[in-house]
Amino acid sequence: MRPSFFCLLALALGAPASAQIAGKRDYGPVPSASPFLPDSRLPSPPPGKALGDVDRRIDRARESGRISAREARRLGRDARAIGRLARRYGRDGLSAPEQAEIEARTAYLRDSVDRPRRGR
């Protein structure tokens, strides 16, 4: 074989490594969120008030026959568990993620009470 073949082979093998023109981009430091800017979410009711509303919804749904007594007990247990979690989180003040978790769990429970049932 001719020496030019080996030169071409060496160039071909080295080409992918040398073809990388642009390296990893550095966009600089990411600024942290300012603690002085207000949260964009609307204020929500305190967990106790929201859970009280859910308890009333459970009672009304049970009285109207939309849910069974068994389901009302289960939903009530879920509401008490959320209340315990809110009290545990609230011992040192609710952080934004803890507040969001309590709100999400309460909203899910409220939607569970209000969702249409089959066969009723």
Biopython code that builds the backbone (N, CA, C, O; Angstrom):
import numpy as np
from Bio.PDB.StructureBuilder import StructureBuilder

atoms = [
    (1, "MET", "N", (0.829, -1.180, 0.000)),
    (1, "MET", "CA", (0.000, 0.000, 0.000)),
    (1, "MET", "C", (0.870, 1.238, 0.000)),
    (1, "MET", "O", (2.017, 1.219, 0.446)),
    (2, "ARG", "N", (0.317, 2.277, -0.493)),
    (2, "ARG", "CA", (1.066, 3.514, -0.618)),
    (2, "ARG", "C", (1.036, 4.303, 0.681)),
    (2, "ARG", "O", (0.074, 4.187, 1.440)),
    (3, "PRO", "N", (2.038, 5.086, 0.953)),
    (3, "PRO", "CA", (2.065, 5.889, 2.178)),
    (3, "PRO", "C", (0.950, 6.922, 2.227)),
    (3, "PRO", "O", (0.531, 7.306, 3.320)),
    (4, "SER", "N", (0.455, 7.385, 1.087)),
    (4, "SER", "CA", (-0.616, 8.381, 1.093)),
    (4, "SER", "C", (-1.899, 7.789, 1.670)),
    (4, "SER", "O", (-2.706, 8.509, 2.257)),
    (5, "PHE", "N", (-2.090, 6.492, 1.506)),
    (5, "PHE", "CA", (-3.272, 5.834, 2.067)),
    (5, "PHE", "C", (-3.254, 5.938, 3.590)),
    (5, "PHE", "O", (-4.278, 6.228, 4.208)),
    (6, "PHE", "N", (-2.087, 5.701, 4.193)),
    (6, "PHE", "CA", (-1.982, 5.777, 5.649)),
    (6, "PHE", "C", (-2.165, 7.214, 6.148)),
    (6, "PHE", "O", (-2.714, 7.443, 7.226)),
    (7, "CYS", "N", (-1.715, 8.141, 5.378)),
    (7, "CYS", "CA", (-1.911, 9.547, 5.751)),
    (7, "CYS", "C", (-3.386, 9.906, 5.723)),
    (7, "CYS", "O", (-3.887, 10.582, 6.621)),
    (8, "LEU", "N", (-4.076, 9.452, 4.691)),
    (8, "LEU", "CA", (-5.512, 9.710, 4.604)),
    (8, "LEU", "C", (-6.272, 9.002, 5.727)),
    (8, "LEU", "O", (-7.217, 9.552, 6.291)),
    (9, "LEU", "N", (-5.852, 7.785, 6.041)),
    (9, "LEU", "CA", (-6.491, 7.043, 7.120)),
    (9, "LEU", "C", (-6.294, 7.753, 8.454)),
    (9, "LEU", "O", (-7.230, 7.847, 9.248)),
    (10, "ALA", "N", (-5.101, 8.248, 8.704)),
    (10, "ALA", "CA", (-4.823, 8.973, 9.943)),
    (10, "ALA", "C", (-5.632, 10.258, 10.011)),
    (10, "ALA", "O", (-6.127, 10.621, 11.078)),
    (11, "LEU", "N", (-5.773, 10.945, 8.894)),
    (11, "LEU", "CA", (-6.577, 12.168, 8.864)),
    (11, "LEU", "C", (-8.055, 11.855, 9.095)),
    (11, "LEU", "O", (-8.744, 12.588, 9.804)),
    (12, "ALA", "N", (-8.537, 10.773, 8.502)),
    (12, "ALA", "CA", (-9.939, 10.403, 8.646)),
    (12, "ALA", "C", (-10.255, 10.027, 10.088)),
    (12, "ALA", "O", (-11.325, 10.367, 10.593)),
    (13, "LEU", "N", (-9.347, 9.338, 10.750)),
    (13, "LEU", "CA", (-9.575, 8.954, 12.137)),
    (13, "LEU", "C", (-9.470, 10.147, 13.081)),
    (13, "LEU", "O", (-10.131, 10.171, 14.119)),
    (14, "GLY", "N", (-8.678, 11.101, 12.747)),
    (14, "GLY", "CA", (-8.504, 12.276, 13.594)),
    (14, "GLY", "C", (-9.523, 13.364, 13.320)),
    (14, "GLY", "O", (-9.646, 14.301, 14.110)),
    (15, "ALA", "N", (-10.252, 13.267, 12.229)),
    (15, "ALA", "CA", (-11.191, 14.313, 11.846)),
    (15, "ALA", "C", (-12.329, 14.501, 12.847)),
    (15, "ALA", "O", (-12.630, 15.651, 13.167)),
    (16, "PRO", "N", (-12.986, 13.459, 13.368)),
    (16, "PRO", "CA", (-14.095, 13.716, 14.292)),
    (16, "PRO", "C", (-13.680, 14.505, 15.525)),
    (16, "PRO", "O", (-14.440, 15.353, 15.993)),
    (17, "ALA", "N", (-12.500, 14.245, 16.055)),
    (17, "ALA", "CA", (-12.055, 14.976, 17.240)),
    (17, "ALA", "C", (-11.751, 16.425, 16.903)),
    (17, "ALA", "O", (-12.017, 17.314, 17.712)),
    (18, "SER", "N", (-11.203, 16.678, 15.738)),
    (18, "SER", "CA", (-10.861, 18.052, 15.388)),
    (18, "SER", "C", (-12.045, 18.801, 14.793)),
    (18, "SER", "O", (-11.966, 20.017, 14.622)),
    (19, "ALA", "N", (-13.141, 18.116, 14.471)),
    (19, "ALA", "CA", (-14.299, 18.761, 13.867)),
    (19, "ALA", "C", (-15.162, 19.494, 14.886)),
    (19, "ALA", "O", (-16.088, 20.211, 14.508)),
    (20, "GLN", "N", (-14.873, 19.325, 16.161)),
    (20, "GLN", "CA", (-15.659, 20.009, 17.175)),
    (20, "GLN", "C", (-15.202, 21.453, 17.274)),
    (20, "GLN", "O", (-14.196, 21.764, 17.912)),
    (21, "ILE", "N", (-15.947, 22.308, 16.644)),
    (21, "ILE", "CA", (-15.556, 23.701, 16.564)),
    (21, "ILE", "C", (-15.933, 24.447, 17.841)),
    (21, "ILE", "O", (-15.110, 25.160, 18.416)),
    (22, "ALA", "N", (-17.168, 24.281, 18.278)),
    (22, "ALA", "CA", (-17.642, 25.019, 19.448)),
    (22, "ALA", "C", (-17.620, 24.112, 20.668)),
    (22, "ALA", "O", (-18.061, 22.964, 20.607)),
    (23, "GLY", "N", (-17.121, 24.614, 21.739)),
    (23, "GLY", "CA", (-17.097, 23.863, 22.987)),
    (23, "GLY", "C", (-18.381, 24.101, 23.775)),
    (23, "GLY", "O", (-19.352, 24.649, 23.253)),
    (24, "LYS", "N", (-18.371, 23.687, 25.018)),
    (24, "LYS", "CA", (-19.520, 23.865, 25.894)),
    (24, "LYS", "C", (-19.712, 25.351, 26.170)),
    (24, "LYS", "O", (-18.753, 26.058, 26.476)),
    (25, "ARG", "N", (-20.920, 25.811, 26.065)),
    (25, "ARG", "CA", (-21.209, 27.223, 26.290)),
    (25, "ARG", "C", (-21.231, 27.526, 27.782)),
    (25, "ARG", "O", (-21.745, 26.737, 28.575)),
    (26, "ASP", "N", (-20.682, 28.652, 28.152)),
    (26, "ASP", "CA", (-20.738, 29.112, 29.528)),
    (26, "ASP", "C", (-21.564, 30.393, 29.535)),
    (26, "ASP", "O", (-21.144, 31.421, 29.005)),
    (27, "TYR", "N", (-22.735, 30.314, 30.138)),
    (27, "TYR", "CA", (-23.641, 31.455, 30.158)),
    (27, "TYR", "C", (-23.434, 32.333, 31.396)),
    (27, "TYR", "O", (-24.177, 33.291, 31.608)),
    (28, "GLY", "N", (-22.457, 32.019, 32.188)),
    (28, "GLY", "CA", (-22.169, 32.824, 33.366)),
    (28, "GLY", "C", (-22.985, 32.365, 34.561)),
    (28, "GLY", "O", (-23.763, 31.416, 34.464)),
    (29, "PRO", "N", (-22.809, 33.028, 35.668)),
    (29, "PRO", "CA", (-23.529, 32.631, 36.874)),
    (29, "PRO", "C", (-25.020, 32.936, 36.745)),
    (29, "PRO", "O", (-25.418, 33.927, 36.133)),
    (30, "VAL", "N", (-25.826, 32.065, 37.331)),
    (30, "VAL", "CA", (-27.273, 32.247, 37.335)),
    (30, "VAL", "C", (-27.645, 33.012, 38.591)),
    (30, "VAL", "O", (-27.336, 32.568, 39.697)),
    (31, "PRO", "N", (-28.304, 34.151, 38.442)),
    (31, "PRO", "CA", (-28.652, 34.914, 39.641)),
    (31, "PRO", "C", (-29.711, 34.177, 40.460)),
    (31, "PRO", "O", (-30.589, 33.519, 39.901)),
    (32, "SER", "N", (-29.624, 34.290, 41.771)),
    (32, "SER", "CA", (-30.612, 33.653, 42.631)),
    (32, "SER", "C", (-31.825, 34.558, 42.745)),
    (32, "SER", "O", (-31.748, 35.759, 42.485)),
    (33, "ALA", "N", (-32.938, 33.972, 43.132)),
    (33, "ALA", "CA", (-34.166, 34.739, 43.290)),
    (33, "ALA", "C", (-34.007, 35.703, 44.463)),
    (33, "ALA", "O", (-33.371, 35.383, 45.467)),
    (34, "SER", "N", (-34.577, 36.847, 44.319)),
    (34, "SER", "CA", (-34.485, 37.848, 45.373)),
    (34, "SER", "C", (-35.510, 37.547, 46.462)),
    (34, "SER", "O", (-36.684, 37.335, 46.158)),
    (35, "PRO", "N", (-35.092, 37.524, 47.708)),
    (35, "PRO", "CA", (-36.059, 37.295, 48.789)),
    (35, "PRO", "C", (-36.956, 38.499, 49.019)),
    (35, "PRO", "O", (-37.919, 38.418, 49.781)),
    (36, "PHE", "N", (-36.648, 39.620, 48.365)),
    (36, "PHE", "CA", (-37.437, 40.825, 48.552)),
    (36, "PHE", "C", (-38.573, 40.964, 47.541)),
    (36, "PHE", "O", (-39.436, 41.829, 47.689)),
    (37, "LEU", "N", (-38.574, 40.113, 46.513)),
    (37, "LEU", "CA", (-39.655, 40.164, 45.534)),
    (37, "LEU", "C", (-40.815, 39.316, 46.041)),
    (37, "LEU", "O", (-40.595, 38.227, 46.572)),
    (38, "PRO", "N", (-42.036, 39.795, 45.886)),
    (38, "PRO", "CA", (-43.174, 39.025, 46.389)),
    (38, "PRO", "C", (-43.423, 37.785, 45.536)),
    (38, "PRO", "O", (-43.031, 37.719, 44.371)),
    (39, "ASP", "N", (-44.066, 36.834, 46.131)),
    (39, "ASP", "CA", (-44.458, 35.616, 45.428)),
    (39, "ASP", "C", (-45.592, 35.968, 44.479)),
    (39, "ASP", "O", (-46.482, 36.737, 44.842)),
    (40, "SER", "N", (-45.575, 35.422, 43.276)),
    (40, "SER", "CA", (-46.581, 35.773, 42.278)),
    (40, "SER", "C", (-47.895, 35.036, 42.493)),
    (40, "SER", "O", (-48.898, 35.373, 41.863)),
    (41, "ARG", "N", (-47.908, 34.033, 43.373)),
    (41, "ARG", "CA", (-49.158, 33.306, 43.612)),
    (41, "ARG", "C", (-50.100, 34.142, 44.467)),
    (41, "ARG", "O", (-49.663, 34.955, 45.282)),
    (42, "LEU", "N", (-51.386, 33.934, 44.273)),
    (42, "LEU", "CA", (-52.363, 34.606, 45.111)),
    (42, "LEU", "C", (-52.353, 33.969, 46.492)),
    (42, "LEU", "O", (-52.122, 32.765, 46.609)),
    (43, "PRO", "N", (-52.594, 34.740, 47.529)),
    (43, "PRO", "CA", (-52.610, 34.143, 48.863)),
    (43, "PRO", "C", (-53.776, 33.162, 48.992)),
    (43, "PRO", "O", (-54.878, 33.420, 48.508)),
    (44, "SER", "N", (-53.518, 32.060, 49.638)),
    (44, "SER", "CA", (-54.550, 31.054, 49.827)),
    (44, "SER", "C", (-55.008, 31.086, 51.278)),
    (44, "SER", "O", (-54.318, 31.626, 52.143)),
    (45, "PRO", "N", (-56.175, 30.504, 51.540)),
    (45, "PRO", "CA", (-56.626, 30.482, 52.930)),
    (45, "PRO", "C", (-55.703, 29.600, 53.766)),
    (45, "PRO", "O", (-55.030, 28.722, 53.225)),
    (46, "PRO", "N", (-55.665, 29.822, 55.068)),
    (46, "PRO", "CA", (-54.837, 28.970, 55.908)),
    (46, "PRO", "C", (-55.280, 27.515, 55.804)),
    (46, "PRO", "O", (-56.443, 27.245, 55.502)),
    (47, "PRO", "N", (-54.370, 26.573, 56.049)),
    (47, "PRO", "CA", (-54.724, 25.158, 55.898)),
    (47, "PRO", "C", (-55.928, 24.749, 56.730)),
    (47, "PRO", "O", (-56.751, 23.958, 56.272)),
    (48, "GLY", "N", (-56.046, 25.272, 57.941)),
    (48, "GLY", "CA", (-57.176, 24.903, 58.802)),
    (48, "GLY", "C", (-58.510, 25.310, 58.204)),
    (48, "GLY", "O", (-59.483, 24.559, 58.278)),
    (49, "LYS", "N", (-58.558, 26.486, 57.615)),
    (49, "LYS", "CA", (-59.805, 26.968, 57.013)),
    (49, "LYS", "C", (-60.156, 26.143, 55.780)),
    (49, "LYS", "O", (-61.315, 25.774, 55.588)),
    (50, "ALA", "N", (-59.160, 25.852, 54.943)),
    (50, "ALA", "CA", (-59.409, 25.063, 53.740)),
    (50, "ALA", "C", (-59.860, 23.646, 54.102)),
    (50, "ALA", "O", (-60.749, 23.091, 53.456)),
    (51, "LEU", "N", (-59.243, 23.060, 55.139)),
    (51, "LEU", "CA", (-59.639, 21.711, 55.554)),
    (51, "LEU", "C", (-61.025, 21.716, 56.197)),
    (51, "LEU", "O", (-61.778, 20.752, 56.061)),
    (52, "GLY", "N", (-61.360, 22.801, 56.897)),
    (52, "GLY", "CA", (-62.712, 22.924, 57.449)),
    (52, "GLY", "C", (-63.742, 22.940, 56.339)),
    (52, "GLY", "O", (-64.805, 22.332, 56.463)),
    (53, "ASP", "N", (-63.430, 23.638, 55.245)),
    (53, "ASP", "CA", (-64.321, 23.665, 54.080)),
    (53, "ASP", "C", (-64.476, 22.260, 53.489)),
    (53, "ASP", "O", (-65.577, 21.862, 53.109)),
    (54, "VAL", "N", (-63.375, 21.514, 53.413)),
    (54, "VAL", "CA", (-63.441, 20.148, 52.878)),
    (54, "VAL", "C", (-64.286, 19.265, 53.790)),
    (54, "VAL", "O", (-65.070, 18.449, 53.305)),
    (55, "ASP", "N", (-64.136, 19.418, 55.109)),
    (55, "ASP", "CA", (-64.955, 18.639, 56.048)),
    (55, "ASP", "C", (-66.440, 18.926, 55.852)),
    (55, "ASP", "O", (-67.259, 18.007, 55.880)),
    (56, "ARG", "N", (-66.791, 20.195, 55.654)),
    (56, "ARG", "CA", (-68.201, 20.541, 55.406)),
    (56, "ARG", "C", (-68.683, 19.931, 54.094)),
    (56, "ARG", "O", (-69.819, 19.465, 54.008)),
    (57, "ARG", "N", (-67.830, 19.931, 53.073)),
    (57, "ARG", "CA", (-68.209, 19.316, 51.797)),
    (57, "ARG", "C", (-68.445, 17.817, 51.965)),
    (57, "ARG", "O", (-69.379, 17.262, 51.387)),
    (58, "ILE", "N", (-67.588, 17.161, 52.763)),
    (58, "ILE", "CA", (-67.758, 15.726, 53.016)),
    (58, "ILE", "C", (-69.088, 15.483, 53.709)),
    (58, "ILE", "O", (-69.829, 14.576, 53.330)),
    (59, "ASP", "N", (-69.399, 16.292, 54.730)),
    (59, "ASP", "CA", (-70.670, 16.129, 55.452)),
    (59, "ASP", "C", (-71.864, 16.338, 54.529)),
    (59, "ASP", "O", (-72.816, 15.559, 54.565)),
    (60, "ARG", "N", (-71.826, 17.375, 53.709)),
    (60, "ARG", "CA", (-72.939, 17.635, 52.784)),
    (60, "ARG", "C", (-73.085, 16.508, 51.766)),
    (60, "ARG", "O", (-74.199, 16.096, 51.443)),
    (61, "ALA", "N", (-71.946, 16.007, 51.257)),
    (61, "ALA", "CA", (-72.018, 14.915, 50.271)),
    (61, "ALA", "C", (-72.576, 13.650, 50.916)),
    (61, "ALA", "O", (-73.321, 12.911, 50.273)),
    (62, "ARG", "N", (-72.231, 13.392, 52.164)),
    (62, "ARG", "CA", (-72.745, 12.211, 52.864)),
    (62, "ARG", "C", (-74.236, 12.353, 53.133)),
    (62, "ARG", "O", (-74.997, 11.404, 52.943)),
    (63, "GLU", "N", (-74.655, 13.530, 53.572)),
    (63, "GLU", "CA", (-76.064, 13.764, 53.863)),
    (63, "GLU", "C", (-76.927, 13.694, 52.610)),
    (63, "GLU", "O", (-78.070, 13.240, 52.664)),
    (64, "SER", "N", (-76.387, 14.141, 51.490)),
    (64, "SER", "CA", (-77.160, 14.109, 50.243)),
    (64, "SER", "C", (-77.145, 12.732, 49.583)),
    (64, "SER", "O", (-77.906, 12.482, 48.648)),
    (65, "GLY", "N", (-76.286, 11.845, 50.066)),
    (65, "GLY", "CA", (-76.214, 10.502, 49.487)),
    (65, "GLY", "C", (-75.269, 10.384, 48.311)),
    (65, "GLY", "O", (-75.212, 9.335, 47.670)),
    (66, "ARG", "N", (-74.521, 11.446, 48.013)),
    (66, "ARG", "CA", (-73.576, 11.369, 46.899)),
    (66, "ARG", "C", (-72.412, 10.442, 47.204)),
    (66, "ARG", "O", (-71.845, 9.835, 46.295)),
    (67, "ILE", "N", (-72.049, 10.326, 48.491)),
    (67, "ILE", "CA", (-70.990, 9.393, 48.884)),
    (67, "ILE", "C", (-71.503, 8.523, 50.021)),
    (67, "ILE", "O", (-72.409, 8.914, 50.757)),
    (68, "SER", "N", (-70.928, 7.363, 50.155)),
    (68, "SER", "CA", (-71.334, 6.433, 51.210)),
    (68, "SER", "C", (-70.676, 6.823, 52.532)),
    (68, "SER", "O", (-69.758, 7.642, 52.568)),
    (69, "ALA", "N", (-71.165, 6.221, 53.615)),
    (69, "ALA", "CA", (-70.576, 6.480, 54.926)),
    (69, "ALA", "C", (-69.124, 6.001, 54.959)),
    (69, "ALA", "O", (-68.262, 6.633, 55.569)),
    (70, "ARG", "N", (-68.875, 4.891, 54.303)),
    (70, "ARG", "CA", (-67.513, 4.356, 54.254)),
    (70, "ARG", "C", (-66.573, 5.325, 53.546)),
    (70, "ARG", "O", (-65.462, 5.580, 54.009)),
    (71, "GLU", "N", (-67.033, 5.861, 52.419)),
    (71, "GLU", "CA", (-66.204, 6.814, 51.684)),
    (71, "GLU", "C", (-66.027, 8.105, 52.469)),
    (71, "GLU", "O", (-64.955, 8.710, 52.434)),
    (72, "ALA", "N", (-67.067, 8.533, 53.178)),
    (72, "ALA", "CA", (-66.954, 9.736, 54.005)),
    (72, "ALA", "C", (-65.921, 9.544, 55.108)),
    (72, "ALA", "O", (-65.164, 10.465, 55.414)),
    (73, "ARG", "N", (-65.883, 8.356, 55.709)),
    (73, "ARG", "CA", (-64.879, 8.079, 56.736)),
    (73, "ARG", "C", (-63.470, 8.124, 56.148)),
    (73, "ARG", "O", (-62.555, 8.683, 56.752)),
    (74, "ARG", "N", (-63.306, 7.530, 54.967)),
    (74, "ARG", "CA", (-61.986, 7.532, 54.312)),
    (74, "ARG", "C", (-61.543, 8.953, 53.991)),
    (74, "ARG", "O", (-60.396, 9.322, 54.245)),
    (75, "LEU", "N", (-62.445, 9.747, 53.436)),
    (75, "LEU", "CA", (-62.108, 11.135, 53.100)),
    (75, "LEU", "C", (-61.816, 11.943, 54.368)),
    (75, "LEU", "O", (-60.932, 12.800, 54.368)),
    (76, "GLY", "N", (-62.554, 11.674, 55.438)),
    (76, "GLY", "CA", (-62.291, 12.352, 56.710)),
    (76, "GLY", "C", (-60.915, 12.001, 57.263)),
    (76, "GLY", "O", (-60.209, 12.860, 57.793)),
    (77, "ARG", "N", (-60.541, 10.722, 57.133)),
    (77, "ARG", "CA", (-59.193, 10.315, 57.573)),
    (77, "ARG", "C", (-58.126, 11.040, 56.760)),
    (77, "ARG", "O", (-57.115, 11.488, 57.302)),
    (78, "ASP", "N", (-58.363, 11.149, 55.455)),
    (78, "ASP", "CA", (-57.412, 11.863, 54.598)),
    (78, "ASP", "C", (-57.297, 13.331, 55.015)),
    (78, "ASP", "O", (-56.200, 13.890, 55.035)),
    (79, "ALA", "N", (-58.435, 13.953, 55.349)),
    (79, "ALA", "CA", (-58.417, 15.355, 55.775)),
    (79, "ALA", "C", (-57.654, 15.504, 57.087)),
    (79, "ALA", "O", (-56.886, 16.452, 57.249)),
    (80, "ARG", "N", (-57.854, 14.582, 58.023)),
    (80, "ARG", "CA", (-57.117, 14.658, 59.288)),
    (80, "ARG", "C", (-55.622, 14.454, 59.071)),
    (80, "ARG", "O", (-54.810, 15.086, 59.746)),
    (81, "ALA", "N", (-55.249, 13.578, 58.138)),
    (81, "ALA", "CA", (-53.833, 13.355, 57.839)),
    (81, "ALA", "C", (-53.202, 14.623, 57.265)),
    (81, "ALA", "O", (-52.064, 14.954, 57.600)),
    (82, "ILE", "N", (-53.923, 15.326, 56.413)),
    (82, "ILE", "CA", (-53.404, 16.593, 55.862)),
    (82, "ILE", "C", (-53.265, 17.614, 56.981)),
    (82, "ILE", "O", (-52.292, 18.368, 57.014)),
    (83, "GLY", "N", (-54.233, 17.648, 57.902)),
    (83, "GLY", "CA", (-54.157, 18.568, 59.034)),
    (83, "GLY", "C", (-52.952, 18.281, 59.915)),
    (83, "GLY", "O", (-52.270, 19.206, 60.358)),
    (84, "ARG", "N", (-52.684, 16.995, 60.174)),
    (84, "ARG", "CA", (-51.500, 16.634, 60.971)),
    (84, "ARG", "C", (-50.220, 17.062, 60.265)),
    (84, "ARG", "O", (-49.292, 17.574, 60.891)),
    (85, "LEU", "N", (-50.184, 16.844, 58.952)),
    (85, "LEU", "CA", (-49.010, 17.244, 58.178)),
    (85, "LEU", "C", (-48.813, 18.758, 58.224)),
    (85, "LEU", "O", (-47.688, 19.239, 58.360)),
    (86, "ALA", "N", (-49.904, 19.502, 58.110)),
    (86, "ALA", "CA", (-49.814, 20.971, 58.153)),
    (86, "ALA", "C", (-49.322, 21.435, 59.517)),
    (86, "ALA", "O", (-48.520, 22.366, 59.597)),
    (87, "ARG", "N", (-49.794, 20.797, 60.599)),
    (87, "ARG", "CA", (-49.322, 21.181, 61.932)),
    (87, "ARG", "C", (-47.842, 20.853, 62.105)),
    (87, "ARG", "O", (-47.088, 21.630, 62.690)),
    (88, "ARG", "N", (-47.434, 19.689, 61.590)),
    (88, "ARG", "CA", (-46.026, 19.307, 61.710)),
    (88, "ARG", "C", (-45.139, 20.276, 60.922)),
    (88, "ARG", "O", (-44.104, 20.727, 61.413)),
    (89, "TYR", "N", (-45.561, 20.586, 59.692)),
    (89, "TYR", "CA", (-44.796, 21.534, 58.889)),
    (89, "TYR", "C", (-44.798, 22.927, 59.524)),
    (89, "TYR", "O", (-43.797, 23.642, 59.465)),
    (90, "GLY", "N", (-45.915, 23.303, 60.126)),
    (90, "GLY", "CA", (-46.066, 24.658, 60.635)),
    (90, "GLY", "C", (-45.355, 24.927, 61.937)),
    (90, "GLY", "O", (-45.356, 26.069, 62.396)),
    (91, "ARG", "N", (-44.748, 23.935, 62.555)),
    (91, "ARG", "CA", (-44.058, 24.154, 63.830)),
    (91, "ARG", "C", (-42.969, 25.207, 63.710)),
    (91, "ARG", "O", (-42.779, 26.018, 64.616)),
    (92, "ASP", "N", (-42.259, 25.194, 62.600)),
    (92, "ASP", "CA", (-41.201, 26.185, 62.399)),
    (92, "ASP", "C", (-41.547, 27.156, 61.276)),
    (92, "ASP", "O", (-40.665, 27.824, 60.736)),
    (93, "GLY", "N", (-42.816, 27.234, 60.927)),
    (93, "GLY", "CA", (-43.258, 28.111, 59.837)),
    (93, "GLY", "C", (-43.272, 27.348, 58.524)),
    (93, "GLY", "O", (-42.354, 26.583, 58.231)),
    (94, "LEU", "N", (-44.309, 27.556, 57.743)),
    (94, "LEU", "CA", (-44.433, 26.850, 56.469)),
    (94, "LEU", "C", (-43.525, 27.486, 55.428)),
    (94, "LEU", "O", (-43.586, 28.694, 55.197)),
    (95, "SER", "N", (-42.689, 26.677, 54.805)),
    (95, "SER", "CA", (-41.894, 27.164, 53.681)),
    (95, "SER", "C", (-42.793, 27.147, 52.441)),
    (95, "SER", "O", (-43.888, 26.585, 52.469)),
    (96, "ALA", "N", (-42.333, 27.752, 51.376)),
    (96, "ALA", "CA", (-43.126, 27.796, 50.140)),
    (96, "ALA", "C", (-43.416, 26.393, 49.597)),
    (96, "ALA", "O", (-44.554, 26.139, 49.202)),
    (97, "PRO", "N", (-42.444, 25.466, 49.556)),
    (97, "PRO", "CA", (-42.760, 24.115, 49.070)),
    (97, "PRO", "C", (-43.725, 23.365, 49.993)),
    (97, "PRO", "O", (-44.574, 22.610, 49.518)),
    (98, "GLU", "N", (-43.598, 23.568, 51.306)),
    (98, "GLU", "CA", (-44.521, 22.913, 52.235)),
    (98, "GLU", "C", (-45.927, 23.459, 52.058)),
    (98, "GLU", "O", (-46.899, 22.704, 52.051)),
    (99, "GLN", "N", (-46.030, 24.769, 51.914)),
    (99, "GLN", "CA", (-47.342, 25.394, 51.681)),
    (99, "GLN", "C", (-47.955, 24.867, 50.384)),
    (99, "GLN", "O", (-49.149, 24.572, 50.331)),
    (100, "ALA", "N", (-47.133, 24.752, 49.341)),
    (100, "ALA", "CA", (-47.635, 24.252, 48.055)),
    (100, "ALA", "C", (-48.102, 22.802, 48.188)),
    (100, "ALA", "O", (-49.114, 22.423, 47.599)),
    (101, "GLU", "N", (-47.377, 21.993, 48.954)),
    (101, "GLU", "CA", (-47.781, 20.597, 49.138)),
    (101, "GLU", "C", (-49.106, 20.504, 49.877)),
    (101, "GLU", "O", (-49.978, 19.733, 49.476)),
    (102, "ILE", "N", (-49.275, 21.269, 50.942)),
    (102, "ILE", "CA", (-50.532, 21.259, 51.705)),
    (102, "ILE", "C", (-51.685, 21.716, 50.809)),
    (102, "ILE", "O", (-52.762, 21.119, 50.822)),
    (103, "GLU", "N", (-51.455, 22.774, 50.036)),
    (103, "GLU", "CA", (-52.503, 23.271, 49.137)),
    (103, "GLU", "C", (-52.864, 22.232, 48.080)),
    (103, "GLU", "O", (-54.042, 22.044, 47.777)),
    (104, "ALA", "N", (-51.865, 21.557, 47.517)),
    (104, "ALA", "CA", (-52.127, 20.554, 46.479)),
    (104, "ALA", "C", (-52.893, 19.369, 47.057)),
    (104, "ALA", "O", (-53.833, 18.876, 46.434)),
    (105, "ARG", "N", (-52.498, 18.909, 48.245)),
    (105, "ARG", "CA", (-53.197, 17.781, 48.862)),
    (105, "ARG", "C", (-54.638, 18.153, 49.200)),
    (105, "ARG", "O", (-55.552, 17.349, 49.014)),
    (106, "THR", "N", (-54.838, 19.367, 49.695)),
    (106, "THR", "CA", (-56.186, 19.824, 50.033)),
    (106, "THR", "C", (-57.043, 19.954, 48.778)),
    (106, "THR", "O", (-58.209, 19.561, 48.780)),
    (107, "ALA", "N", (-56.479, 20.497, 47.716)),
    (107, "ALA", "CA", (-57.226, 20.633, 46.458)),
    (107, "ALA", "C", (-57.591, 19.261, 45.901)),
    (107, "ALA", "O", (-58.697, 19.074, 45.394)),
    (108, "TYR", "N", (-56.675, 18.302, 45.991)),
    (108, "TYR", "CA", (-56.959, 16.952, 45.505)),
    (108, "TYR", "C", (-58.083, 16.323, 46.326)),
    (108, "TYR", "O", (-58.973, 15.678, 45.773)),
    (109, "LEU", "N", (-58.040, 16.511, 47.641)),
    (109, "LEU", "CA", (-59.093, 15.957, 48.492)),
    (109, "LEU", "C", (-60.431, 16.625, 48.192)),
    (109, "LEU", "O", (-61.458, 15.951, 48.114)),
    (110, "ARG", "N", (-60.422, 17.945, 48.023)),
    (110, "ARG", "CA", (-61.661, 18.664, 47.694)),
    (110, "ARG", "C", (-62.231, 18.158, 46.362)),
    (110, "ARG", "O", (-63.440, 17.961, 46.238)),
    (111, "ASP", "N", (-61.367, 17.950, 45.379)),
    (111, "ASP", "CA", (-61.834, 17.432, 44.094)),
    (111, "ASP", "C", (-62.328, 15.996, 44.217)),
    (111, "ASP", "O", (-63.235, 15.590, 43.491)),
    (112, "SER", "N", (-61.742, 15.224, 45.126)),
    (112, "SER", "CA", (-62.200, 13.849, 45.345)),
    (112, "SER", "C", (-63.613, 13.830, 45.909)),
    (112, "SER", "O", (-64.414, 12.960, 45.568)),
    (113, "VAL", "N", (-63.916, 14.790, 46.771)),
    (113, "VAL", "CA", (-65.268, 14.872, 47.337)),
    (113, "VAL", "C", (-66.253, 15.298, 46.264)),
    (113, "VAL", "O", (-67.365, 14.774, 46.197)),
    (114, "ASP", "N", (-65.857, 16.239, 45.426)),
    (114, "ASP", "CA", (-66.774, 16.827, 44.449)),
    (114, "ASP", "C", (-66.894, 16.055, 43.143)),
    (114, "ASP", "O", (-67.782, 16.347, 42.342)),
    (115, "ARG", "N", (-66.029, 15.083, 42.908)),
    (115, "ARG", "CA", (-66.069, 14.409, 41.607)),
    (115, "ARG", "C", (-67.336, 13.556, 41.480)),
    (115, "ARG", "O", (-67.807, 12.980, 42.460)),
    (116, "PRO", "N", (-67.878, 13.484, 40.266)),
    (116, "PRO", "CA", (-69.082, 12.688, 40.049)),
    (116, "PRO", "C", (-68.820, 11.203, 40.279)),
    (116, "PRO", "O", (-67.747, 10.701, 39.943)),
    (117, "ARG", "N", (-69.774, 10.516, 40.836)),
    (117, "ARG", "CA", (-69.657, 9.083, 41.100)),
    (117, "ARG", "C", (-70.495, 8.326, 40.079)),
    (117, "ARG", "O", (-71.505, 8.825, 39.584)),
    (118, "ARG", "N", (-70.054, 7.114, 39.780)),
    (118, "ARG", "CA", (-70.830, 6.248, 38.896)),
    (118, "ARG", "C", (-71.859, 5.480, 39.706)),
    (118, "ARG", "O", (-71.589, 5.065, 40.833)),
    (119, "GLY", "N", (-73.008, 5.296, 39.145)),
    (119, "GLY", "CA", (-74.031, 4.456, 39.757)),
    (119, "GLY", "C", (-74.716, 5.067, 40.963)),
    (119, "GLY", "O", (-75.306, 4.341, 41.763)),
    (120, "ARG", "N", (-74.657, 6.344, 41.110)),
    (120, "ARG", "CA", (-75.331, 6.998, 42.248)),
    (120, "ARG", "C", (-76.366, 7.963, 41.741)),
    (120, "ARG", "O", (-77.044, 8.615, 42.535)),
]
sb = StructureBuilder()
sb.init_structure("model")
sb.init_model(0)
sb.init_chain("A")
sb.init_seg("    ")
for serial, (resi, resn, name, xyz) in enumerate(atoms, 1):
    if name == "N":
        sb.init_residue(resn, " ", resi, " ")
    sb.init_atom(name, np.array(xyz, "f"), 0.0, 1.0, " ", f" {name:<3s}", serial, name[0])
structure = sb.get_structure()
